[in-house]
Amino acid sequence: MILDRQRTVRIALRPLELFLSRVRGALGLRKMDATICFVSDAEIARMNEGFRGKRGPTDVLSFPAVQRRRPVRLRESARGKKRAVRGGKGRKRHRTLQDLGDIAIAPATARRNARREGRTLRNELRILILHGVLHLLGYDHETDRGQMNRLEQRLRRRLGLA
């Protein structure tokens, strides 16, 4: 689900919902969902200070439903795509969606970053969605010696964001 709680930047939500579905598919997470909320710079700055102790706005924050000691392990499928490894020993899984958590994105900050990086806002928002989902899965580019960055770069290429 994607919500728009800001008024600074106009956003087409449906294409981003479709992109989130593509991300879930690329990661083998079809039965998992995340809530993405677009918020103002002021709101994300409050969250950034409250949850991370850092002042000022940032482009994306992730709030996992489950705190993980390690990232969700992904394995290669026959076609080379990463898939989430799930337990179950042959038993059928529930068909309901599991909540990965919430992602807050500040489109005004994303727009500034997109201009600086020479990208479109459309692609920047997609990159932030992908980045946020990886954080929900337990990846942390600040501590993992490049693991998240390598995975994100592969997924960007696969999803047409390179």
Secondary structure, 3 states (H helix, E strand, C coil): CEEECCCCCCCCHHHHHHHHHHHHHHCCCCCEEEEEEECCHHHHHHHHHHHHCCCCCCCEEEEECCCCCCCCCEEECCCCCEEECCCCCCCCCCCCCEEEEEEEECHHHHHHHHHHHCCCHHHHHHHHHHHHHHHHCCCCCCCCCCHHHHHHHHHHHHCCCC
